Structure formats: structure tokens, C-alpha cells
Amino acid sequence: MKVTFWLSIFIVFYTFLGYGILLFLMVRIKRLFSKKITESIIDIDKLPTCTLIVAAFNEQDYMRDKIKNTLQLNYPAKKLQILFVTDGSTDQTPEIVSEYKEIKLLHSPLRKGKINAVHRAVKEVDTEVIVFTDANTFLNTDALQIICSHYKDKNVGAVAGEKRVFSDTLADASAAGEGFYWKYESVLKKWDSEIYSVVGAAGELFSIRTSLYEPVGPDIILDDFMISMLIAMKNYRIVYEPNAYATENASANVKEELKRKVRIAAGGIQSIIKLLPLFNVFKYGMLSFQYISHRVLRWTISPFLLILIFFINASLVFSGSGWLYSLVLFMQILFYCAACLGYLLEKKQLRIKALFIPYYFCVMNYAVFAGIYRYYMKQQSATWEKSLRKQ
């Protein structure tokens, strides 16, 4: 029982903190034995041709601001095409896009899901690079130039931009927790990229070589993750570029954030099943190690181990196993009490940010259980499932 207890603690610690510590050490060692890379000036004339694809579903509230942001992006006009696909939208989104002649509009009244819309849009592309971004995110002015400059390296098959969550001083648990989570994720992605490759890309902002695009099935929930990982499995790197970023508002509340996390968790389990060959460390080497460490453990056993640790710990304490087990149990109880207090204060709209992190951590792990359940009960659709965002 003690062996199971400490092994479980090690796996959980490694999943959420240990892998980050290991990456940090690996990066430091690598930098000692490699030449310092200086940032080169982007040669505008050598940038590849690029198509920016924006998939939008009932986004009329954001659309004019999104279009304004898109038209202000710096990129050679002769090398850039802009394509908005609005399949299934029943509000004024298609009409708003059609007002702008600089943008090519693809619209179908049929709602078949985002991935079907993306497949339809990619068929219209004749450029070297595709950049995908969401309708409710806003890019920094030089994002396209910075991303596309990476494709001068023939080993780069995809580039992931950074996701930033807007959070003000009055942020609630959803905003503060989500913001903290993505800051931590950004650090891990930066180190992943420096060691070898990012493990998947987020749909807010990522790009691929058009020639490497491989359509995924219409049932795929995390289409952005799957598209990028299929490219990585072809021995191309996914580079992380924090200087190209997409900013979006946080979820409207914890309930909306939970809905998004449950969908991601369901998609995570589906992706693990679809990407079973990636467990072959002998074939994929470092990519397999990063994939298992950064994704698989979070989406599978670690949330279950948290429960197992608590009950084994309680059993060991009641059997008189020593002060160390009592201390660990006390720390667990304290942590979960802080999460519960964060929940109660959130319902009363009282803001104590110190309690947001344990609360958000518990919500995130609960989402894994709910996501696994929804996936196996076939309750998770691949079609657009919007989460409300703060205004």
C-alpha cells in the first residue's frame, strides 16, 4: 500500500510540476552545449505565401472587431489571402463578412461542425502556408510575419502561436485560473519547442505547411490538436512562437469554463485512442516522451490517482503509519478545503485570488472524469459548442 501511495504521488507530481522541472533542466543543459541563437530580422521578400482561415459560428458580436484586427495584420498583400468560413451560422455573421471585399467568404447553411468547415476551406487554398485562428481572438499586428518566418527551416511542419487570456484586476476564478493555467502552459510549450517539438497546437492561433495537411475524421473533437500531431508524426517539428499571440476574453464563469474543459477532456481521450502509435518510443523517440509526459498523463490516470492518494493516505493514517502520512493527509485536506472555500466565495462573487488556483485545479481534474464519461457515453459532439466569454 505504501509503495502504491508514493508511486501515485510521484506520478501526480511529475504530471503537473515534475515534467516542467525536468524540461527546465534539459533546456539549461542544452543551452550549455549549443550556440546562442540570435533573433534574425525577418526578410519580407522571402516570406511564403499564406492563407489566413477564420472559422466562425454565430460570432456577430465579435465579427467587425475581428475583421478590423485581421485587416491590420502586417503581411505582404500579394502573398496573403484571407478566408472566413461561416458554415451553419444563423445570425448576421455571414452578412457582416460579405461587406468586406478583401475577404473571401465561404458560407453554407448546413451545420456539420468546425472540422468540416475547415476541410472545405483548405480545398480553396493554393498558398504554401495556412494560418488558422478563431473568430473571437485577436492577433498582434506582426503575428503572421513572425509565424511564417519559421518555415525557412525545412524541418518545421507547423507553428503554434501563444494563447493569452485577458484578465483584469476584478477577475473571478474562471478568468484568474484560466489565465494562470495558460501562462504555465506557455512556459512548458516554449521549453518543449526548444528541446524538440510542441505537443500539439491550440486552435486560437496555429499554422501548417499546406502540403502536410491531412484531413481528420468528422467525429474528431480536438481537430487542431490532431491536425498538428499528424504532422509531427511525419518527423516534422511543431515550433512554439510566443511573440505571435492570440488574445481572448476568459470564460464568462466557471460553469462555461468547465463546459470547455469537459469538451477538451473528451477530445483528449479520443486523441489518445486515435494516436496509439505515438506510444512507440522506439519509433518516435523524444516526441513520444513529450506526448506522454505533457498530455497523456493529464488526460488519463493522474486525476484518478488524486482520489486514490487521498483514500490510501487516510487508511495509512488510521493504521498508525507515522507522522509523515498524517502531515501529507493534513496538506491534502487543507488544499481541498481551500478549493471548496474558493467555490463558495465564487458563488457569492467574493474575490480571493489565493483560492482560485486550488479551485481551478479541482475543476480541471473533475473535467477529465466528465470528459471521459461523455466520450464513452457518446454524448460529446464534434460540432461547434460555444462557451460564453466575458465581454
Solvent accessible surface area in square Angstrom, and as a share of the most:
residue,aa,sasa,rsa
1,M,131,0.58
2,K,94,0.40
3,V,121,0.70
4,T,60,0.35
5,F,0,0.00
6,W,98,0.34
7,L,102,0.51
8,S,4,0.02
9,I,46,0.23
10,F,121,0.50
11,I,39,0.20
12,V,17,0.10
13,F,97,0.40
14,Y,38,0.14
15,T,4,0.03
16,F,29,0.12
17,L,97,0.48
18,G,9,0.08
19,Y,3,0.01
20,G,6,0.06
21,I,91,0.46
22,L,65,0.33
23,L,1,0.00
24,F,76,0.32
25,L,90,0.45
26,M,45,0.20
27,V,1,0.01
28,R,119,0.43
29,I,100,0.51
30,K,86,0.36
31,R,99,0.36
32,L,142,0.71
33,F,174,0.73
34,S,58,0.37
35,K,188,0.80
36,K,187,0.79
37,I,162,0.82
38,T,109,0.63
39,E,157,0.70
40,S,76,0.49
41,I,167,0.85
42,I,52,0.26
43,D,68,0.35
44,I,72,0.37
45,D,120,0.62
46,K,166,0.70
47,L,7,0.03
48,P,19,0.12
49,T,46,0.27
50,C,0,0.00
51,T,1,0.00
52,L,0,0.00
53,I,2,0.01
54,V,0,0.00
55,A,10,0.08
56,A,1,0.00
57,F,21,0.09
58,N,40,0.21
59,E,18,0.08
60,Q,74,0.33
61,D,113,0.58
62,Y,34,0.13
63,M,0,0.00
64,R,115,0.42
65,D,85,0.44
66,K,1,0.00
67,I,0,0.00
68,K,126,0.53
69,N,28,0.14
70,T,3,0.02
71,L,67,0.33
72,Q,106,0.47
73,L,14,0.07
74,N,64,0.33
75,Y,21,0.08
76,P,31,0.19
77,A,91,0.70
78,K,205,0.87
79,K,48,0.20
80,L,32,0.16
81,Q,80,0.36
82,I,19,0.09
83,L,6,0.03
84,F,0,0.00
85,V,0,0.00
86,T,0,0.00
87,D,10,0.05
88,G,4,0.03
89,S,9,0.06
90,T,122,0.71
91,D,32,0.17
92,Q,100,0.45
93,T,0,0.00
94,P,11,0.07
95,E,90,0.41
96,I,16,0.08
97,V,0,0.00
98,S,56,0.36
99,E,98,0.44
100,Y,56,0.21
101,K,181,0.77
102,E,110,0.49
103,I,12,0.06
104,K,100,0.43
105,L,53,0.27
106,L,23,0.12
107,H,71,0.32
108,S,24,0.15
109,P,109,0.68
110,L,107,0.53
111,R,111,0.40
112,K,122,0.52
113,G,2,0.02
114,K,38,0.16
115,I,1,0.01
116,N,44,0.23
117,A,0,0.00
118,V,4,0.02
119,H,31,0.14
120,R,82,0.30
121,A,0,0.00
122,V,17,0.10
123,K,168,0.71
124,E,77,0.34
125,V,19,0.11
126,D,115,0.60
127,T,12,0.07
128,E,104,0.47
129,V,1,0.00
130,I,0,0.00
131,V,0,0.00
132,F,13,0.05
133,T,4,0.02
134,D,30,0.16
135,A,3,0.03
136,N,27,0.14
137,T,0,0.00
138,F,59,0.25
139,L,8,0.04
140,N,26,0.13
141,T,67,0.39
142,D,58,0.30
143,A,0,0.00
144,L,0,0.00
145,Q,27,0.12
146,I,34,0.17
147,I,0,0.00
148,C,1,0.00
149,S,24,0.16
150,H,49,0.22
151,Y,10,0.04
152,K,151,0.64
153,D,57,0.30
154,K,153,0.65
155,N,94,0.48
156,V,3,0.02
157,G,0,0.00
158,A,0,0.00
159,V,0,0.00
160,A,2,0.02
161,G,9,0.08
162,E,22,0.10
163,K,10,0.04
164,R,98,0.36
165,V,21,0.12
166,F,120,0.50
167,S,49,0.32
168,D,76,0.39
169,T,120,0.70
170,L,139,0.69
171,A,4,0.03
172,D,9,0.05
173,A,1,0.00
174,S,0,0.00
175,A,1,0.01
176,A,20,0.15
177,G,1,0.01
178,E,0,0.00
179,G,7,0.07
180,F,110,0.46
181,Y,32,0.12
182,W,27,0.09
183,K,144,0.61
184,Y,62,0.23
185,E,1,0.01
186,S,15,0.10
187,V,61,0.35
188,L,3,0.02
189,K,10,0.04
190,K,99,0.42
191,W,48,0.17
192,D,0,0.00
193,S,7,0.05
194,E,52,0.23
195,I,25,0.13
196,Y,64,0.24
197,S,0,0.00
198,V,0,0.00
199,V,0,0.00
200,G,1,0.01
201,A,6,0.05
202,A,24,0.19
203,G,6,0.06
204,E,20,0.09
205,L,4,0.02
206,F,6,0.02
207,S,0,0.00
208,I,0,0.00
209,R,41,0.15
210,T,30,0.17
211,S,103,0.67
212,L,21,0.11
213,Y,31,0.12
214,E,68,0.31
215,P,87,0.55
216,V,14,0.08
217,G,29,0.28
218,P,93,0.58
219,D,74,0.38
220,I,6,0.03
221,I,3,0.02
222,L,19,0.09
223,D,11,0.06
224,D,23,0.12
225,F,11,0.04
226,M,10,0.04
227,I,5,0.02
228,S,0,0.00
229,M,0,0.00
230,L,33,0.16
231,I,1,0.00
232,A,2,0.01
233,M,35,0.15
234,K,81,0.34
235,N,120,0.61
236,Y,63,0.24
237,R,64,0.23
238,I,0,0.00
239,V,11,0.06
240,Y,12,0.05
241,E,17,0.07
242,P,36,0.23
243,N,77,0.39
244,A,0,0.00
245,Y,60,0.23
246,A,0,0.00
247,T,43,0.25
248,E,6,0.03
249,N,36,0.18
250,A,1,0.01
251,S,0,0.00
252,A,29,0.22
253,N,61,0.31
254,V,20,0.12
255,K,158,0.67
256,E,19,0.09
257,E,1,0.01
258,L,46,0.23
259,K,65,0.28
260,R,34,0.12
261,K,15,0.06
262,V,10,0.06
263,R,43,0.16
264,I,46,0.23
265,A,4,0.03
266,A,0,0.00
267,G,0,0.00
268,G,0,0.00
269,I,13,0.06
270,Q,6,0.03
271,S,0,0.00
272,I,17,0.09
273,I,71,0.36
274,K,95,0.40
275,L,2,0.01
276,L,104,0.52
277,P,75,0.47
278,L,0,0.00
279,F,77,0.32
280,N,66,0.34
281,V,74,0.42
282,F,207,0.86
283,K,139,0.59
284,Y,27,0.10
285,G,30,0.29
286,M,71,0.32
287,L,4,0.02
288,S,0,0.00
289,F,64,0.27
290,Q,0,0.00
291,Y,0,0.00
292,I,44,0.22
293,S,4,0.03
294,H,2,0.01
295,R,27,0.10
296,V,11,0.06
297,L,27,0.14
298,R,21,0.08
299,W,23,0.08
300,T,30,0.18
301,I,78,0.39
302,S,0,0.00
303,P,1,0.01
304,F,95,0.40
305,L,24,0.12
306,L,28,0.14
307,I,89,0.45
308,L,71,0.35
309,I,10,0.05
310,F,58,0.24
311,F,132,0.55
312,I,19,0.10
313,N,0,0.00
314,A,17,0.13
315,S,48,0.31
316,L,9,0.04
317,V,36,0.21
318,F,171,0.71
319,S,84,0.54
320,G,63,0.61
321,S,32,0.21
322,G,39,0.38
323,W,190,0.67
324,L,73,0.36
325,Y,20,0.07
326,S,49,0.31
327,L,82,0.41
328,V,26,0.15
329,L,19,0.09
330,F,119,0.50
331,M,115,0.51
332,Q,25,0.11
333,I,78,0.39
334,L,107,0.53
335,F,73,0.30
336,Y,63,0.24
337,C,74,0.44
338,A,24,0.18
339,A,6,0.05
340,C,78,0.47
341,L,86,0.43
342,G,1,0.01
343,Y,97,0.37
344,L,94,0.47
345,L,26,0.13
346,E,23,0.10
347,K,135,0.57
348,K,144,0.61
349,Q,134,0.60
350,L,90,0.45
351,R,100,0.36
352,I,84,0.42
353,K,100,0.42
354,A,82,0.63
355,L,24,0.12
356,F,2,0.01
357,I,78,0.40
358,P,13,0.08
359,Y,18,0.07
360,Y,14,0.05
361,F,41,0.17
362,C,36,0.22
363,V,17,0.10
364,M,31,0.14
365,N,9,0.05
366,Y,122,0.46
367,A,1,0.01
368,V,11,0.06
369,F,55,0.23
370,A,20,0.15
371,G,0,0.00
372,I,31,0.16
373,Y,125,0.48
374,R,58,0.21
375,Y,50,0.19
376,Y,130,0.50
377,M,102,0.45
378,K,182,0.77
379,Q,96,0.43
380,Q,22,0.10
381,S,58,0.38
382,A,16,0.12
383,T,43,0.25
384,W,31,0.11
385,E,58,0.26
386,K,82,0.35
387,S,20,0.13
388,L,114,0.57
389,R,27,0.10
390,K,60,0.25
391,Q,179,0.80
